[in-house]
Amino acid sequence: MGSADRGIRIVLAVIMAALYFSNKVTGTAGIVLLVLSVVFLLTSLVSFCPLYTIFGLSTCKTKEQKL
């Protein structure tokens, strides 16, 4: 997971948690939003997203090989 991806996930997690705790989003949608924010925060902290592995995606910059 690239650093830009990690940063975006952290920002989204904070926004989603703020929406939940300020009671802007309540009920089932609020709980789903809170769970998503926790998942985004955890995946950004460990720099690994299981869905990227399943779909074969990567947001890391590849290192150029020197000849």
Secondary structure, 3 states (H helix, E strand, C coil): CCHHHHHHHHHHHHHHHHHHHCCCCCHHHHHHHHHHHHHHHHHHHHCCCHHHHHHCCCCCCCCCCCC
